[in-house]
Amino acid sequence: MPAEDPLAFARTVQARLSLLNFDAAPLVANARSTVEPDSAERRTAGGLDAALARLSHDPERLALGATLGEGGMAIVHLATQVALGRTVAAKRLRAEHLQAKQVEGLLHEAWVTGSLEHPNVVPVYDLSLDPEAGPVLVMKRIEGDTWSQLLASDDKLRERDEGDRLTFHLRVLSQVCNAVHFAHARGIIHRDLKPDNIMIGHFGEVLVADWGIATEPGYSKAFAGTPAYMAPEMLGEAALSVRTDVYLLGAVLFEILARRPPHSGQTIGALIASVTHSAPDLPPDAPAELAALVRACMAPAPEDRPDSALAVRQALDRFEQHRGSSTLTDRAEHLLADLEIALADTAPHAHLAAASLECRFAFREALRSWPDNRRAKQGLARTIQVLVAHELQAGDPKAARALLGELPEPDGELAARIANAENVAERDAEKIAALRDLGRQLDPRTGRHGRQLAGVILGAFWTAAPLLGGHFADGHSGRETLGAIVLSIASLILLLALARLTRLFEAQVSRQLWATVAFTMLVQTCALVAAWVAGIDQEMVVLSQLLLYCLLTGIQGIVFEPRFWVLSATYAVATALVGVWPASRHAIIAGSNFVLTLFVATIWSRLGAERAAARADLQAASLPRR
């Protein structure tokens, strides 16, 4: 009955209470005790008297010994089957309970149990009469413990060296499912499955006992079973089916996980309400797969439960197969929680990469052993999502793209975010490349050796040219000017050839420097041609050339390298010397050009070393201090 309708639920509980035709108070005190059905439900063929008449008493066949256990109506003795000489367990009624109902109940248990020959059902060896003419049920003696004893005591379980608690109890429950499924195939419902009724031998044998209230599927008016484990339809006036035993199997599984039976109450009304409502409250650490199985088995409506005990056993087998995967998933979820905390922290974490790798590996291993592990799928997807978000925030879309490929299923939103980040990164990379190229162009070290070689060659030519020109002129002003024109044109041609051969145009600084020199040579050539046509005195022409060189090197000192002022000063002094000693003008020009050659040969080498040292100092200053 749905808990959302409290009034109807209360009416249902009250109606079921009204069906009780006995004193219900003891149920509250001991809800784990079995409630016997009316004798009308027993299967006594031909009547009770006829059934007893078919039995016999032979004191020579069975020798009763010490008491193994006692119940409210019966005693179990240690006994010996004389003919076979084997030790057995003999169950008989107390003298004060030799009434028809109790006798019929013991006979019913014997016949049902005897009809179920299965490795997980207690074997029945014989059925006879005791000296008081009461039935004696002779069964296999099981040397071991009841399952309830092992469920209640982990120490006892450790004494048996059974290993993992959950694994052991699930293995026992799986064998119980086998016995119950076999009984169902024979048309028998146990109706009282609980740990008290399961015996576990010292050698691992699991035997379902106490079939005293077993019945056939169908409508039942009786309130029968153990209230602490009861299915709602067992409260009376309802149809019983194999799904009733499925409910009881789920109730036992509940006790394995919660360490207590599912139903209890301070009053009979509260107890009946718990059975009717049937909403198991499992501990939070219960494995999700088993918790789902408990809820399915203990569904209030029989049609909502698994359809057989076999289905329950198969679900237990699947859990055991998936258990390693579930354990790995638990570990991976803890790692994911720690990883999310670490990613949220702005401070760097040295082990972040290893933690993310371990988390993803754990989820993947969980999925490898159980591909349908929903928690592992969701956990892996969540891990990838948080790592992708972290890489995008860190500006690494390439790493984010690699992580995206690990997702079990495509994520369109993440893919769009990564594509957008890749576009931004591509544009940034283009800008960075352009800036790097510009830096290389402006770096004085770029093309330094080419400039040095070209400068030395050109300087050597300019050093020798004035001496050759003066020798060619031999005191003739016109010939001297014409020779200067030819040498100026040759210098321009040599400059262009050197620029091509030494890749002087590779860097912007080289292009600017040598473009200035080329422009100066061109202006000089034009000026010499004009002076030759106008017949200007050669001394004035030389003075104008020296002043032009002084101006050129001074400009280079302003825009490129301050040490070029040395050359500017050199040409200024040369201009003054030519003015004082005009006859020595060729030697003075050659000397000043020689100074230019030496300057170029040394300035580029020093400049490269200085720039490299400055760069090394900058890198050293940027290293973190320890």
TORFI-481277 format. One record per residue (C-alpha): x, z, y; residue number from 1. Coordinates in nm, 2 decimals. Example, Ala and Ser with C-alpha at 12.3 -4.5 7.8 and 13.67 -1.06 7.14 Angstrom:
// TORFI-481277
1.23|0.78|-0.45|1
1.37|0.71|-0.11|2
This chain:
// TORFI-481277
0.00|0.00|0.00|1
0.16|-0.10|0.33|2
0.28|0.19|0.54|3
0.14|0.01|0.85|4
-0.21|0.11|0.75|5
-0.18|0.50|0.73|6
-0.56|0.56|0.69|7
-0.59|0.33|0.39|8
-0.27|0.47|0.24|9
-0.41|0.82|0.27|10
-0.73|0.72|0.10|11
-0.53|0.56|-0.18|12
-0.33|0.88|-0.23|13
-0.64|1.09|-0.23|14
-0.81|0.87|-0.49|15
-0.52|0.90|-0.72|16
-0.51|1.27|-0.68|17
-0.87|1.29|-0.78|18
-0.78|1.12|-1.12|19
-0.57|1.42|-1.22|20
-0.75|1.62|-1.49|21
-0.49|1.88|-1.54|22
-0.30|2.15|-1.35|23
-0.06|1.94|-1.13|24
0.13|2.24|-0.99|25
0.41|2.22|-1.26|26
0.48|1.86|-1.16|27
0.59|1.97|-0.81|28
0.82|2.24|-0.96|29
0.98|1.99|-1.21|30
0.91|1.63|-1.13|31
1.17|1.52|-1.38|32
0.97|1.63|-1.68|33
0.76|1.38|-1.88|34
0.38|1.39|-1.86|35
0.23|1.30|-2.20|36
-0.07|1.07|-2.21|37
-0.40|1.15|-2.38|38
-0.41|1.11|-2.76|39
-0.66|0.83|-2.72|40
-0.36|0.60|-2.63|41
-0.17|0.68|-2.95|42
-0.15|0.41|-3.22|43
-0.23|0.62|-3.53|44
-0.33|0.36|-3.80|45
-0.61|0.49|-4.02|46
-0.64|0.82|-3.85|47
-0.41|1.12|-3.82|48
-0.49|1.28|-4.16|49
-0.42|0.95|-4.34|50
-0.09|0.91|-4.16|51
0.02|1.26|-4.26|52
-0.10|1.21|-4.62|53
0.15|0.92|-4.65|54
0.44|1.16|-4.58|55
0.59|1.41|-4.82|56
0.80|1.72|-4.81|57
1.11|1.74|-5.03|58
1.34|2.03|-4.94|59
1.61|1.87|-5.15|60
1.62|1.56|-4.93|61
1.69|1.72|-4.59|62
1.87|2.04|-4.51|63
1.80|2.17|-4.16|64
2.08|2.34|-3.97|65
2.16|2.46|-3.62|66
1.95|2.38|-3.32|67
2.09|2.09|-3.11|68
1.82|2.11|-2.84|69
1.48|2.24|-2.75|70
1.20|2.11|-2.54|71
0.86|2.23|-2.44|72
0.70|2.13|-2.77|73
0.98|2.02|-3.01|74
1.31|2.13|-3.15|75
1.60|1.91|-3.25|76
1.80|2.04|-3.54|77
2.14|1.94|-3.68|78
2.05|1.84|-4.04|79
2.21|1.68|-4.34|80
2.06|1.40|-4.55|81
2.15|1.54|-4.89|82
2.14|1.21|-5.09|83
2.37|1.04|-4.85|84
2.57|1.34|-4.73|85
2.55|1.24|-4.37|86
2.48|1.45|-4.06|87
2.16|1.35|-3.88|88
1.93|1.49|-3.60|89
1.59|1.61|-3.71|90
1.31|1.65|-3.45|91
1.00|1.86|-3.53|92
0.73|2.04|-3.35|93
0.72|2.41|-3.28|94
0.47|2.59|-3.49|95
0.25|2.68|-3.19|96
0.23|2.31|-3.10|97
0.11|2.17|-3.43|98
-0.21|2.04|-3.27|99
-0.34|1.69|-3.33|100
-0.23|1.56|-2.99|101
0.13|1.67|-3.03|102
0.15|1.56|-3.40|103
0.01|1.23|-3.31|104
0.27|1.20|-3.03|105
0.56|1.26|-3.26|106
0.43|1.02|-3.52|107
0.38|0.76|-3.25|108
0.74|0.81|-3.13|109
0.87|0.77|-3.49|110
0.68|0.45|-3.55|111
0.77|0.29|-3.22|112
1.13|0.38|-3.25|113
1.15|0.28|-3.61|114
1.01|-0.07|-3.52|115
1.29|-0.13|-3.27|116
1.61|-0.21|-3.46|117
1.85|-0.27|-3.18|118
2.21|-0.15|-3.11|119
2.09|0.03|-2.79|120
1.79|0.20|-2.95|121
1.83|0.53|-3.14|122
1.81|0.45|-3.52|123
1.53|0.62|-3.72|124
1.64|0.71|-4.07|125
1.33|0.88|-4.21|126
0.99|1.04|-4.14|127
0.89|1.34|-4.36|128
0.71|1.68|-4.35|129
0.85|2.02|-4.28|130
0.74|2.33|-4.48|131
0.46|2.38|-4.22|132
0.33|2.03|-4.29|133
0.44|1.91|-3.96|134
0.62|1.57|-3.91|135
1.00|1.56|-3.91|136
1.16|1.26|-3.74|137
1.51|1.20|-3.88|138
1.74|1.01|-3.65|139
2.10|0.92|-3.59|140
2.29|1.21|-3.46|141
2.46|1.11|-3.14|142
2.78|1.29|-3.05|143
2.79|1.27|-2.68|144
2.60|1.35|-2.36|145
2.28|1.26|-2.19|146
2.32|1.01|-1.91|147
2.18|1.26|-1.67|148
2.47|1.50|-1.75|149
2.72|1.23|-1.66|150
2.53|1.13|-1.35|151
2.53|1.49|-1.23|152
2.90|1.56|-1.30|153
3.18|1.33|-1.19|154
3.42|1.58|-1.35|155
3.26|1.52|-1.69|156
3.29|1.15|-1.63|157
3.66|1.19|-1.56|158
3.70|1.40|-1.87|159
3.58|1.10|-2.07|160
3.83|0.88|-1.88|161
3.56|0.62|-1.80|162
3.73|0.49|-1.48|163
3.53|0.38|-1.18|164
3.20|0.57|-1.15|165
2.98|0.28|-1.03|166
3.12|0.04|-1.29|167
3.06|0.28|-1.57|168
2.70|0.36|-1.48|169
2.61|-0.01|-1.41|170
2.75|-0.09|-1.76|171
2.53|0.18|-1.91|172
2.22|0.05|-1.72|173
2.30|-0.31|-1.83|174
2.28|-0.20|-2.20|175
1.96|-0.01|-2.13|176
1.82|-0.33|-1.99|177
1.91|-0.50|-2.32|178
1.72|-0.24|-2.52|179
1.42|-0.25|-2.29|180
1.41|-0.63|-2.29|181
1.41|-0.62|-2.67|182
1.12|-0.38|-2.68|183
0.93|-0.60|-2.44|184
0.98|-0.89|-2.67|185
0.81|-0.67|-2.94|186
0.52|-0.59|-2.71|187
0.63|-0.23|-2.63|188
0.67|-0.07|-2.29|189
0.89|0.24|-2.28|190
0.71|0.40|-1.98|191
0.96|0.69|-1.95|192
1.30|0.54|-1.87|193
1.52|0.80|-1.70|194
1.87|0.93|-1.75|195
1.75|1.23|-1.95|196
1.63|0.98|-2.22|197
1.95|0.79|-2.25|198
2.22|0.91|-2.48|199
2.59|0.81|-2.44|200
2.82|0.87|-2.73|201
3.18|0.97|-2.71|202
3.28|0.62|-2.82|203
3.08|0.44|-2.55|204
2.76|0.38|-2.75|205
2.44|0.37|-2.53|206
2.11|0.46|-2.70|207
1.77|0.46|-2.55|208
1.57|0.76|-2.69|209
1.23|0.93|-2.65|210
0.99|0.65|-2.70|211
0.71|0.91|-2.73|212
0.49|0.77|-2.46|213
0.57|0.41|-2.52|214
0.26|0.18|-2.51|215
0.15|-0.18|-2.51|216
0.10|-0.38|-2.19|217
-0.25|-0.35|-2.06|218
-0.49|-0.13|-1.87|219
-0.43|0.24|-1.88|220
-0.64|0.53|-1.75|221
-0.37|0.79|-1.82|222
-0.14|0.96|-1.57|223
0.17|0.95|-1.79|224
0.55|0.93|-1.73|225
0.80|1.12|-1.52|226
0.68|1.16|-1.16|227
1.03|1.16|-1.01|228
1.07|0.79|-1.13|229
0.71|0.67|-1.16|230
0.58|0.33|-1.06|231
0.26|0.33|-0.86|232
0.05|0.19|-1.14|233
0.16|0.47|-1.37|234
-0.06|0.71|-1.17|235
-0.36|0.60|-1.37|236
-0.65|0.35|-1.37|237
-0.41|0.05|-1.35|238
-0.26|-0.22|-1.57|239
0.08|-0.16|-1.71|240
0.32|-0.44|-1.79|241
0.69|-0.51|-1.85|242
0.73|-0.49|-1.47|243
0.64|-0.12|-1.50|244
0.96|-0.07|-1.69|245
1.14|-0.29|-1.44|246
1.04|-0.04|-1.18|247
1.18|0.24|-1.38|248
1.51|0.05|-1.42|249
1.52|0.02|-1.04|250
1.45|0.39|-1.00|251
1.74|0.47|-1.23|252
1.96|0.24|-1.03|253
1.85|0.43|-0.72|254
1.97|0.75|-0.88|255
2.30|0.59|-0.96|256
2.35|0.50|-0.59|257
2.18|0.80|-0.42|258
2.26|1.07|-0.68|259
1.90|1.18|-0.69|260
1.57|1.05|-0.83|261
1.36|0.84|-0.58|262
1.05|1.05|-0.57|263
1.00|1.41|-0.47|264
0.77|1.63|-0.26|265
0.69|1.99|-0.17|266
0.33|1.94|-0.27|267
0.15|1.72|-0.53|268
0.01|1.51|-0.25|269
0.36|1.45|-0.11|270
0.49|1.36|-0.45|271
0.20|1.12|-0.52|272
0.24|0.97|-0.17|273
0.61|0.90|-0.24|274
0.52|0.72|-0.57|275
0.24|0.52|-0.40|276
0.45|0.43|-0.09|277
0.76|0.34|-0.30|278
1.00|0.29|-0.02|279
1.35|0.38|-0.15|280
1.57|0.54|0.12|281
1.92|0.44|0.00|282
2.24|0.58|0.15|283
2.41|0.35|0.40|284
2.72|0.30|0.19|285
2.52|0.15|-0.10|286
2.64|-0.20|-0.19|287
2.40|-0.45|-0.02|288
2.34|-0.65|-0.33|289
2.25|-0.34|-0.54|290
2.03|-0.21|-0.26|291
1.84|-0.53|-0.25|292
1.79|-0.51|-0.63|293
1.66|-0.16|-0.60|294
1.41|-0.26|-0.34|295
1.30|-0.56|-0.54|296
1.26|-0.36|-0.86|297
1.07|-0.07|-0.68|298
0.83|-0.29|-0.49|299
0.49|-0.12|-0.49|300
0.32|-0.44|-0.61|301
0.43|-0.54|-0.97|302
0.41|-0.91|-0.89|303
0.69|-0.86|-0.62|304
0.94|-0.72|-0.88|305
1.17|-0.92|-1.11|306
0.98|-1.05|-1.40|307
1.18|-0.89|-1.68|308
1.45|-0.64|-1.78|309
1.67|-0.94|-1.86|310
1.65|-1.05|-1.50|311
1.76|-0.70|-1.39|312
2.05|-0.71|-1.63|313
2.15|-1.06|-1.50|314
2.14|-0.93|-1.14|315
2.37|-0.65|-1.24|316
2.61|-0.89|-1.41|317
2.61|-1.10|-1.09|318
2.70|-0.80|-0.89|319
2.99|-0.72|-1.12|320
3.11|-1.07|-1.08|321
3.07|-1.05|-0.70|322
3.20|-0.70|-0.67|323
3.56|-0.80|-0.60|324
3.43|-1.05|-0.34|325
3.22|-0.78|-0.18|326
3.51|-0.53|-0.17|327
3.72|-0.79|0.00|328
3.44|-0.86|0.25|329
3.42|-0.49|0.33|330
3.80|-0.49|0.40|331
3.78|-0.81|0.60|332
3.49|-0.67|0.81|333
3.70|-0.37|0.90|334
3.99|-0.60|0.99|335
3.76|-0.81|1.21|336
3.64|-0.50|1.40|337
4.00|-0.40|1.47|338
4.08|-0.76|1.57|339
3.80|-0.78|1.82|340
3.92|-0.45|1.98|341
4.27|-0.59|2.00|342
4.16|-0.92|2.15|343
3.95|-0.73|2.41|344
4.26|-0.54|2.52|345
4.45|-0.72|2.79|346
4.78|-0.57|2.68|347
4.98|-0.78|2.44|348
4.97|-0.69|2.07|349
5.28|-0.77|1.86|350
5.09|-0.79|1.53|351
4.79|-0.99|1.66|352
4.88|-1.31|1.48|353
4.94|-1.13|1.15|354
4.61|-0.93|1.19|355
4.41|-1.25|1.25|356
4.58|-1.42|0.95|357
4.51|-1.13|0.72|358
4.14|-1.11|0.83|359
4.08|-1.48|0.77|360
4.26|-1.47|0.44|361
4.05|-1.18|0.32|362
3.72|-1.36|0.40|363
3.85|-1.68|0.24|364
3.95|-1.50|-0.08|365
3.60|-1.34|-0.09|366
3.44|-1.68|-0.06|367
3.67|-1.83|-0.32|368
3.55|-1.58|-0.59|369
3.19|-1.60|-0.47|370
3.11|-1.91|-0.26|371
2.76|-1.79|-0.18|372
2.88|-1.46|-0.03|373
2.67|-1.47|0.29|374
2.85|-1.18|0.46|375
3.19|-1.34|0.40|376
3.06|-1.67|0.54|377
2.93|-1.50|0.85|378
3.24|-1.28|0.89|379
3.47|-1.58|0.86|380
3.26|-1.77|1.12|381
3.27|-1.47|1.35|382
3.65|-1.44|1.31|383
3.71|-1.80|1.39|384
3.47|-1.78|1.69|385
3.65|-1.48|1.85|386
3.99|-1.64|1.79|387
3.88|-1.97|1.93|388
3.75|-1.79|2.24|389
4.08|-1.60|2.27|390
4.29|-1.92|2.25|391
4.07|-2.09|2.50|392
4.10|-1.80|2.74|393
4.48|-1.81|2.68|394
4.48|-2.18|2.77|395
4.57|-2.32|2.43|396
4.30|-2.57|2.33|397
4.53|-2.72|2.06|398
4.54|-2.39|1.87|399
4.16|-2.35|1.93|400
4.11|-2.70|1.78|401
4.31|-2.61|1.47|402
4.11|-2.29|1.42|403
3.78|-2.48|1.46|404
3.87|-2.68|1.15|405
3.86|-2.35|0.94|406
3.49|-2.29|1.01|407
3.27|-2.31|0.70|408
3.01|-2.50|0.90|409
3.04|-2.71|1.22|410
2.98|-2.53|1.55|411
2.87|-2.78|1.82|412
2.89|-2.53|2.11|413
3.25|-2.43|2.02|414
3.35|-2.79|1.97|415
3.21|-2.88|2.32|416
3.41|-2.59|2.48|417
3.73|-2.70|2.31|418
3.68|-3.07|2.42|419
3.63|-2.95|2.78|420
3.94|-2.74|2.76|421
4.14|-3.03|2.61|422
4.03|-3.25|2.90|423
4.14|-2.99|3.15|424
4.47|-2.93|2.97|425
4.53|-3.31|2.96|426
4.49|-3.34|3.34|427
4.71|-3.03|3.39|428
4.97|-3.19|3.16|429
4.97|-3.51|3.36|430
5.02|-3.31|3.68|431
5.30|-3.11|3.53|432
5.47|-3.42|3.40|433
5.44|-3.57|3.75|434
5.59|-3.26|3.90|435
5.87|-3.26|3.65|436
5.95|-3.62|3.72|437
5.95|-3.54|4.09|438
6.18|-3.25|4.03|439
6.41|-3.47|3.83|440
6.41|-3.73|4.11|441
6.49|-3.46|4.37|442
6.75|-3.28|4.16|443
7.10|-3.36|4.30|444
7.24|-3.34|3.95|445
7.03|-3.64|3.84|446
7.26|-3.95|3.85|447
7.55|-3.73|3.98|448
7.82|-3.91|3.77|449
7.70|-4.25|3.87|450
7.71|-4.16|4.23|451
8.06|-4.01|4.19|452
8.19|-4.32|4.02|453
8.03|-4.56|4.27|454
8.15|-4.35|4.56|455
8.51|-4.35|4.43|456
8.51|-4.73|4.37|457
8.35|-4.80|4.71|458
8.58|-4.55|4.88|459
8.89|-4.71|4.72|460
8.77|-5.05|4.84|461
8.72|-4.92|5.19|462
9.06|-4.75|5.19|463
9.24|-5.08|5.09|464
9.02|-5.32|5.29|465
9.14|-5.22|5.65|466
9.51|-5.26|5.55|467
9.43|-5.60|5.39|468
9.23|-5.70|5.69|469
9.50|-5.60|5.94|470
9.76|-5.80|5.73|471
9.52|-6.10|5.73|472
9.46|-6.09|6.11|473
9.83|-6.07|6.19|474
9.75|-5.98|6.56|475
9.47|-6.24|6.61|476
9.16|-6.07|6.73|477
8.92|-6.34|6.62|478
9.06|-6.36|6.27|479
9.05|-5.97|6.25|480
8.68|-5.97|6.34|481
8.61|-6.25|6.09|482
8.80|-6.06|5.82|483
8.60|-5.75|5.90|484
8.27|-5.95|5.86|485
8.39|-6.08|5.52|486
8.49|-5.73|5.41|487
8.16|-5.58|5.53|488
7.96|-5.84|5.33|489
8.18|-5.78|5.03|490
8.11|-5.41|5.06|491
7.74|-5.47|5.07|492
7.77|-5.69|4.76|493
7.99|-5.44|4.58|494
7.74|-5.16|4.67|495
7.45|-5.35|4.52|496
7.65|-5.43|4.20|497
7.76|-5.07|4.16|498
7.40|-4.95|4.21|499
7.29|-5.17|3.93|500
7.58|-5.09|3.69|501
7.58|-4.72|3.75|502
7.19|-4.68|3.77|503
7.21|-4.54|4.12|504
6.84|-4.60|4.17|505
6.75|-4.35|3.88|506
6.70|-4.06|4.12|507
6.52|-4.05|4.45|508
6.82|-3.87|4.62|509
7.05|-4.15|4.50|510
6.81|-4.42|4.63|511
6.79|-4.25|4.97|512
7.16|-4.20|4.99|513
7.27|-4.55|4.89|514
6.98|-4.71|5.08|515
7.12|-4.54|5.39|516
7.47|-4.67|5.31|517
7.34|-5.02|5.24|518
7.15|-5.03|5.57|519
7.46|-4.91|5.75|520
7.66|-5.19|5.59|521
7.40|-5.44|5.69|522
7.39|-5.31|6.05|523
7.77|-5.32|6.06|524
7.78|-5.68|5.94|525
7.53|-5.78|6.20|526
7.72|-5.60|6.47|527
8.05|-5.76|6.36|528
7.89|-6.11|6.37|529
7.76|-6.04|6.72|530
8.10|-5.91|6.83|531
8.28|-6.22|6.68|532
8.03|-6.46|6.86|533
8.06|-6.27|7.19|534
8.44|-6.24|7.16|535
8.44|-5.86|7.20|536
8.78|-5.70|7.17|537
8.86|-5.58|6.82|538
8.96|-5.23|6.94|539
8.61|-5.18|7.07|540
8.46|-5.31|6.75|541
8.67|-5.06|6.54|542
8.57|-4.77|6.77|543
8.20|-4.87|6.73|544
8.24|-4.88|6.35|545
8.41|-4.54|6.34|546
8.13|-4.39|6.56|547
7.87|-4.55|6.32|548
8.04|-4.38|6.02|549
8.05|-4.05|6.21|550
7.68|-4.09|6.27|551
7.60|-4.19|5.91|552
7.79|-3.89|5.75|553
7.64|-3.65|6.01|554
7.29|-3.77|5.91|555
7.38|-3.72|5.54|556
7.49|-3.36|5.63|557
7.15|-3.29|5.79|558
6.92|-3.43|5.52|559
7.12|-3.41|5.20|560
7.44|-3.20|5.18|561
7.58|-2.98|5.47|562
7.94|-3.04|5.35|563
7.91|-3.41|5.47|564
7.98|-3.26|5.81|565
8.35|-3.26|5.70|566
8.34|-3.64|5.68|567
8.15|-3.66|6.01|568
8.43|-3.46|6.18|569
8.69|-3.67|6.00|570
8.55|-4.00|6.15|571
8.51|-3.83|6.49|572
8.88|-3.75|6.48|573
8.96|-4.10|6.36|574
8.77|-4.24|6.66|575
8.97|-4.03|6.90|576
9.30|-4.13|6.73|577
9.22|-4.50|6.75|578
9.15|-4.45|7.12|579
9.49|-4.30|7.16|580
9.68|-4.53|6.92|581
9.49|-4.85|6.90|582
9.78|-5.03|6.73|583
9.75|-4.80|6.43|584
9.37|-4.85|6.39|585
9.40|-5.01|6.05|586
9.60|-4.72|5.90|587
9.37|-4.46|6.07|588
9.05|-4.63|5.93|589
9.22|-4.64|5.58|590
9.32|-4.28|5.60|591
8.97|-4.16|5.70|592
8.82|-4.37|5.42|593
9.07|-4.21|5.18|594
8.94|-3.87|5.29|595
8.59|-4.01|5.21|596
8.70|-4.11|4.86|597
8.86|-3.77|4.79|598
8.55|-3.59|4.93|599
8.31|-3.80|4.70|600
8.53|-3.74|4.40|601
8.52|-3.36|4.45|602
8.19|-3.29|4.61|603
7.97|-3.42|4.32|604
8.16|-3.23|4.06|605
8.14|-2.90|4.26|606
7.77|-2.97|4.34|607
7.69|-3.01|3.97|608
7.87|-2.69|3.87|609
7.71|-2.49|4.15|610
7.36|-2.62|4.06|611
7.41|-2.53|3.69|612
7.54|-2.18|3.78|613
7.24|-2.12|4.01|614
7.00|-2.23|3.74|615
7.17|-2.00|3.49|616
7.15|-1.70|3.73|617
6.78|-1.78|3.78|618
6.71|-1.78|3.41|619
6.91|-1.46|3.36|620
6.71|-1.29|3.64|621
6.38|-1.39|3.48|622
6.46|-1.23|3.14|623
6.27|-0.90|3.07|624
6.49|-0.59|3.12|625
6.52|-0.36|2.82|626
